[in-house]
Amino acid sequence: MKIATLADWFGLGLPEGIRASQRCGAEGVQLYAWNELNPYAISGGKLREIRRIAADCGQAITALCGELSEVAPGGHGLEIAAENQPKVEYLKRVLDLAADLGCSVVTTHIGVIPEDESNPRYEALLESCSLLGERAAGMGAWIAVETGPEPVARLCRFVDNCGKGLAVNYDPANLVMVTAEDEVQGVHTAGRRIVHTHTKDGLLHQYIGPETIYAIFAEGGIEALAGLPNYFSETPLGQGAVRWHAYLTALREVGYDGYLTIEREVSRDAAGDIRQAVDFLKEALEKA
């Protein structure tokens, strides 16, 4: 397994974020497909610049992040059929952009997968994700759905129902903070479906259920979550409840050898926490 960062969280802009990833000792970088990397507006010159900087810095581009809330208001992902056409088109363009950058994984949040497969929201998710998965598979790529809004087993059933091209972006902290699910056992449940991971840590203080948490996020974004009572908190790596030795060992056991991409969403010093996380992971990998 290799260590990567999310360039945007350094708060320096895309080129400097890639350089900062190199300076802190990471081997790769995930990029947000928006702002400087907007698939609707990016120029060929900008693409060449990003490829050059990444190559000069020895940074593999591990994945692109498809941010659906930038396409249409609200964070319901692909749950609402009437809103999905522009979102599906956007993710298709992100897949094309990923290919231009030599990358085969696009991660995204699709919303909350209902338990009842006859629910209209489940049907909307299934239709859109099956279409995107078919497109991805034809390109030798993956649409990787992030863990957290539902139990891992339900996500895995959904991924299997969608067919080729759908996979899992595994975030253990989402499971610890929101779903209250065993982040180690979840690795064994997801197994080979895991094609990318986000490396984050956190604590659960009061369980209110992922449906409630993600509904608040859907309507108010990350700012609304920040204004919640102390239901959960994101922490620097090693200061939360993720059991890192057991988690990394489980990833090895299921054959995962991809990137551990550090994500630090809530911090006064995200860049400092990312640098600390790289050192923490290097030591943890030696022991796993």
N, C-alpha and C positions, 0 to 999 in steps of 0.2 A: 504494500500500500504506500501511497505517496501523499504528500501534504500540499494543499492548495489554499488559496484565499479568494475572497470575493473582492475584486478590485475597488468597487464603488464604496465599500465601507471604510476605506482609508480617508475618504473625504478630500481627495486631492485632484479629482478628475481622472479620466480613463488612462491616458498615457502615464501620468505620475503614479497612479494606482498600480499599474503593472510593474513599474520600476520599484515601488515600495514593496511589492510582493517578493521580488528578487532579493531586496536588501534584508528582509526578515528571514530569509532562508527557505522559502517555499519553492516548490518545483512547478507549480501550475497556478492558473487563475481562472475563475469563473467571471463572466461579464454579463451585466444586465442589458437586454436587448431593447434599450430605450435611451432617451437623452442623446448622448454622443453616438450611440449605436442603434439609433432608430432605424428599423429595417425599411421604413417608407422614405427615409430622407438621406441615408448615408451614401456618400460618394465613393467611387472606386478609389480615389486618392486616399480617403480616410481609411478604407479597408486595408490598403497596402501599408499605410502607416502603422496600423495596429498590428498587422502580421509582422512587420519589421521590428517593432519595439519588443513584441513578445519573443521573437527569435533571438534578438540581441541580448535579451535578459534571461534567456534559457527558460522561459515560462511556457509550458504547454497550455493551450486554451482548453480547459477541462469540460466546460459546458456553457451554454447560454441560459439565462433566466428569462422566461417569457412572462412578463408582468401584465396579466389580463386586466387589472384595475386601471392601467394606463389607457386601455383601448376603449373602455366603457365605464361609466360611473358604477361604484359598488363593487364589492368583493365576492360576489356569488359565483365566480368562476364560470363554468359551463352548465350550471344548473337550470337556467331559464332559456328554453328553446328559442323564444322570440328574440333574444339578445345575442345569440351565438354566432350568427353569420360573420360579423366583423371580427370576432374573437378567433374563430377558426381560421379566417383568412390571415390574421396577424400571426398566429402560430405557424402557419404554412410558410410565411415569409421569414420567420425566425429560423425554421428548419433550413431554408435556403441560405440564410445568412451564416448559420452554423457551418454548413458545408463549405462556404466561401472562406471560412476561417479555419478549416481543417478540424472541425469538431463534430462529434456524432451524438451529443446528448443535449436535449432542451428540457430544462426542469420547469415545472409550473404548479400552481395551486388551481385545482379544478372546482373547488367548492366542497361541500359535505356530501358524501355518497350515502343516500338513504339505505336503511336496512331492507325496506320493502322494495323489491325489484319491479313491482307494478306501479310504483310512484312515478308520476310524470317527470319529476326531476331526475330520477334514475334513468328514465328513457332518454331524456335530453342529454345527459352525460354520456350514456352509452353510444348514442348516435354520433355525437361530435367526436368523442375519443376514438371510436372505431375508425372513423374517417381519417383522423389525424394519425392514428397508428399505422393504417395502411400506407399513408403517404410516407411516414418515417421509415417503415420497413423497406419500402421500395428504394430508399436512399441509403440503406444500411445504417440507419440512425434510430434514436429512441426519443419518445416523449416520456419523461420520467415524472410521475406524480408524487408529490411530497407527502410524507406521513404526517399524521396529526389530527385531521378532522374526523376520523373514524378509526375503529380498531383495525390493526394491521391485517387480520384475517379477512375482513370485509373488503379492504382495499385490494388484497390479492385476488379475491374472487372476481372483483370488478375488472382488474387488469387481465385476468384470464378470459373473461367474457368478451373483452374488447378484441382479443386476438393479437396478431403480431404487431410489433412496434410500440406497444405500451409497456412501461416498466416502472420501477420504484426509485424515487430519490429519498433515501432514508435519513431522517433527522431524529436522533434519539431524544433530544431535549424536548421536542414537541410532544413526544409520547409521555415523557416524565412530567412536564409542566401542565399539560392540558388533558390528555387522554387518560392519565394515570394507569398506563399500561407498562408491562415489563419490557424494557427496551432491549434486553438481551434475548429473551425468548422470541420477540418480534423479528429479530434477525433470522432465526431459524425458520420462522413461518414464511418470511418473504424469500429467503434463499437466493436463488439465481435471478430472481426478478430485480434485485438491487443492481443498478448500473451506475449509481452516483450517490454520494452521501454529503450531507451538511453536518459540520462538526460544531456543536453548540452545547451549552450546559445550562441547567436551571433547577429551580425548586418549585414544588407545588405546595401552596399554603392552605388553600381551601378549594375542594373540587366542586365545580358547578356544571361540568360536562362540556365536551367539545362543541356540541351543537350550539350552546349558548355563547361560548367564547367566539366561535367563528361567525355567528350571526352578528355580534357586536362589531367584529372586524369588517364584515361585509357592508355594514351600513355606515361605519365611521372611520374605517381605516386604522392604521397603526396608532394614530393619535387617540382614538377612542379606547384602544387597549391600554395605552399608557395612562389613561384617566380612570381605569378600573380600580376598585378596592384591591387589596393585596392578595389576589387569588393565586398568583404565581409570579415568579421573578426570574429573569435571565441573569446568569452569572458568568464571570470568567471561567474558562475551562479548569476543571479540577475543584471548583468551589461550589458545585451544584450536586445533584443526586445521580447523575449518569455514572454508572459503574464502568469506568473506562477500561480496566484490564479485561473484565469479562466481556464487554462489548467488542473490543478489538479482537479478542480471541474468537468470539462468535463469528465475526466477519471473516476471519481466516478460515474457520471451519466450514463455512458455506462457499468458500472459494473466491471471495471478493478480493480483487487486487487492484482496484481503482483508486480514486482520489478521496481524501478526507478534506473537504473544502470548508475552511473555517468561516463561520458566519457570526457576526457580532452586531446585532441590531440595536441594542439599547445600552449606551455607554457614554460617559463623559469623555473617555479616552479610548475610542474604538481601536485606533491604530496601535496604541500601547498594549491593549488586550490581545490584539491579533498577534503581535510579536511574542507575547508571553505564551499564547496558545501554540505557536509553532514549536517553541522550546518544550512545552509540556508534551506535545504529541510525539516529538522525536524521542523523548525519554520513554513515553508509554509504549511506543512501537517496539523499542528494544526489549521490553519486558513481556510483551504479549506473545 
